[in-house]
């Protein structure tokens, strides 16, 4: 989003933000959002709750482990009050069969849980219905991308992304807007 006026975002009745931290792994100049630390500090100073997410490129559990480890290293000094999420919408994952995708997701989420984080999976409705394992979705919260007036999904939703083209005072351009009814700050506080 570039430069964000987090105080104006907070005044616009926004309670939480999910910030992109990393995508893939390897070359830090290409897989790390260099604004993440600054954005996180600004959001926290403005009184917002924050979570972080990672855009998954891994196609094997071994690669997923490396991505999870890298992500954890990037976010380790940020006080998160919302979950960490793995985004599974990159086109590199489309070639994976559901069983292979599930093993990759279980590795990422399992590693982050072992590190003391509260992991969740971010996916669109089609991916949820056709490619994700219901047993895995019962273990980890879902950040569902389903635009419209209601989520069109009967399962448990932790965060619902209801538009990709929202507008929030304090941010330039369009942004994804989300809702939640879950009290993540309390849940994360209790699990510490």
N, C-alpha and C positions, 0 to 999 in steps of 0.2 A: 504493500500500500504506500510505500514511500514514507515521507514524513507524516506523522499522525499527531494531532493535538489531542492527547489522551484525556485531558481535563474536559474538553468539549464532548468527547465520546461519552464520558461518565455522566455529564450533565444531560445527555440525550437519553437517559434512562437505560443505558447499557450496563449490565452487571458483570459480564465475563467476556473474555476473548480467548480464542484458540490461535496461537501463533505458530507459523511454520518455522521449524528450526533447521531441519536437514532433509536431504533427499539422496537416496543411495548411500554410497560410502566410497572411501578412497581419497581422491584429491580434494583436500579441504577447500581449495579455491573454487571448486565446481559444485560441491555438495552441501555447502553450509550457507545459510542465509546470514550474511554478515551484519544485517540489521537486527537480528534476533535479540541479542543481549540488550541493545539500546531500547528496542520496542518493549521488551519485558520490563525493564527498569521504569520506563515511562508509564506503562499501564499500571504497574504496582503503585508507583507514586501517586497516581490519580485515584487510587482506591478500587481498581478493578481486580477481579479474580482472573487468574490466567492459567491456561493449560498450554501444552505444546504438542505439535504433531510432526510426523515424519512421513515423507512420501516414499513408499516402498518400491524398489526396483528388483529386489532379490527374487531369484527363481529356484533357489535351493535353500534348505535349512541352514547350511553353512554360510551362505551369503547373507541370509537373514540375521544370523547371529552377529556377523560383522557390522551390519547396519544398525542393529539394536545397540551394540556396544558403542559404536560411534555416536549415535543419538544420545545415549546416556551420558557420554563424556561431554557433549556440547551443552546439555541442560543442567549438569550437576550443580552449578552454583546459583541456579535460579530457584526461588521459593515458589513452587507451583501450588495452587489451591484448587486446580481442576485436573482432570486426568491427562495422561499422555495418550496420544492416538497414533495409530498406523493407518495411513491412507492407502487403499488398495486399488485405486483407479488409474494407475499408469498403464499405458498400452503394452508395456513389456510383459505385464502379467496376463494379458489376454490369451496367450498361448498355453498357459498352465491349465491342466485339468483340475477340477475342484479338489481332488484329494491332495495333489501337489501343492496347490494354493493353501490348503488347510495346514499342511505341515510347515509351510513358510510362516503363516500367521501365528501358529502355536509357538514356534520358536521365538519370534519377535516378542509376542505378548508375555510368554513365560519368562524370558530373560528380564524384561522390564519389571515384572512382578517380583522376581527374585531380588532385584535392586531396590525394592521398596516403593515402586511407583504403582499407580492405579491405571492399567492399560485399557484401552478401548479400541474398537475397529471402526474406521470411517469408510463407508461404502454407499453407492447409490442403490436404489430399490431393486433394480434388475439384478445387480450383483448379489445382493442379499438373498433374493428369491431363487436364483439359479446357480450360484457358485459357492456360497458360504455354507459351512457345516452347521446345522442347528445346534449340535452339541458344543461347538466352539462358541457360538453366539450365546449359549446359556452360561458360559464361564466368564465372558467378557462383555462389557457394555457395548452398545451400538451407537455410533454417531451416524444417523441415517440422512442421506441426501435424497430428499423427495420433495420437489417443489410443488407448491399449490396450497390449498386451504387446509388440508389435513394430510397426515403422513401416508395413508393408504397401506399401512402395515399393522398387523395385529400383535406382533411380538413386542418384547420390551425394548424401548428406545431410551437411551441415556440423554442424547442430544439430537434434536431434529433440525436439520438445515432446510429451511422452507423456501429460500430463494438464493440464487447465485448472483443476482443483480440488484441487491439492496443498496440503500444509501444511508449513511450514518454521518451526522454532523461531526466534523473533526477529521474525517477521512476524505481523501481525494478519490474520485472515481467510484466505481461500483464495488461492492463487497458481498460476500456470502453472509447471510443473517441466520441466526440459529436461536432455538428456544430449548429450555430444559425445565423439567419440574423436579429434578433430582437435586438435593442439597449436597453437592459435591464438596464444598469446603468443610462441612461437618463430617462427612464420610471420610475424607482424607485425614482430617484432624484425629478422628477416632482410631484410624489404622496406624497412626505413628507410634 
